[in-house]
Amino acid sequence: MAGHAARSVRPPGRHALRSRAFAEQLVRDAGVEPGALVLDLGAGAGMLTRALARAGARVVAVELDAAALAALRRRFAGERRVEVRSADATSVPLPREPFSVVSNLPFAAGTAILRRLLGDPRVPLIQLDAIVEWGLAEKRTAVWPSTLLGCTWGAWFELSLVRRVPRACFAPPPAVDAALLRAVRRQEPLVPPSEAPDFEALLRRSFSAQAPLDRVLSRRLVHGVALEQGFAPHARARDLDARQWAALYAAVRPASFRRRGSAPSRRSSAGR
């Protein structure tokens, strides 16, 4: 049975999906098309890998645990649509061509993996459908209070909490429920990708200040954007959504950078 196979190769601290039918439903809901390149990060026993291959995708199944890796290679030996790769999902080289991700992410590494995928708009990610801890999905998709990471990622992607994934869906059940987090690349980014480091620097400065924005930035400028964008003139960083932050950034970014039009210095990986 699927659940027995998952338990036999489950790395410590990981929670495998119990149901093949549920895995196939997740792939259908993600809209995976034949021939599309899809990554399954932390593939485990290959429940989602199998469903993706059956949908006709070109699958890269990434796994670090030796026992799970050996089982994946046996299971998909001779399957031309599946590449099994021994790598850490937090550091595996990402494709240079457009790709999607459909994964049951390791809970302990969820944020680190999402930062790699969503934090750099140069990564050619089209869509992500990832099972993560409920609290992580709820926090990053919250309209209020917003977070530094949620607003950063929201400049390039539309983030949504698609569905609850109860503990009963896993073997063994985790201590908390999970959620399906979806990120779809915006056709028109809210901030030019070349300006990502400057946008994140503004967010980091504002969120770390923990003070009203009109005390961190120009009072006149903040009040002007607040009137246009519909937030309180004495709002704090957490009170603005991604679109409001993009508008505020457009108003405060240096005129010299707008004229320069080239990518600034490399962005720090810090976030909160």
Helices and strands as residue ranges (DSSP letters): H 2-8, E 16-17, H 20-29, E 37-41, H 47-54, E 58-63, H 66-75, E 82-86, E 99-104, G 107-109, H 110-118, E 125-133, H 134-141, H 148-154, E 157-165, G 167-169, E 170-171, E 178-185, G 193-195, H 196-209, H 213-216, H 219-229, G 237-239, H 242-252, H 255-260
